[in-house]
Amino acid sequence: MAAAPKERSSDYLICSAVHRPDWECHRETVGALSVRDRIAVATDAEQPLPVRAVAAWFASGVEAGTEKRIGGGDLTGLMTAYINAGLPEATGLAIQAAARATREPIVLMLPPLLQELRRSRSEPTSRSVPVPPTLFVNGVPTYALDKHTRAGRQAIVTFARENQDVRSALERHVPEFRHRDAAYLAAFYTD
């Protein structure tokens, strides 16, 4: 994973754990467990990856964004359990430090992914994809117009409001109070 020029598995996994509708059953099941049981599920390599990912997130106590969804956790206990299950100690301590420093659960997805790599019977692969040429809008590179800049957020909101197809898709599939966040995320993944 570290050797890849760009590797998004942790991002995709935490986004699925937090938002994927068909993983709601895992969020409900894991949410009903004690923190100790969440840790046991997260570190059990025989559990399906979606269940382990949700359990790792919930066991950590590290919320995703401003919503309070998972309750208290035991980040130290989770990392200790991963280390006891074979995660290198330096990796576990680095993940713990990163989770504390960033307060972002994306870093917690590395242990379940490493478990999955160990379980896999095939060799990991990477795919080289050429970087497309930079496009400019009024002299501004389009990569500067993303959800991480004020100009980008305004451009995304304007596009989502003025593009009939995008506006219709948001109206059909996303609650109104989430339109802006959904447009930001869609632009991020499209980019």
Disulfide bonds with the S-S distance in Angstrom:
none
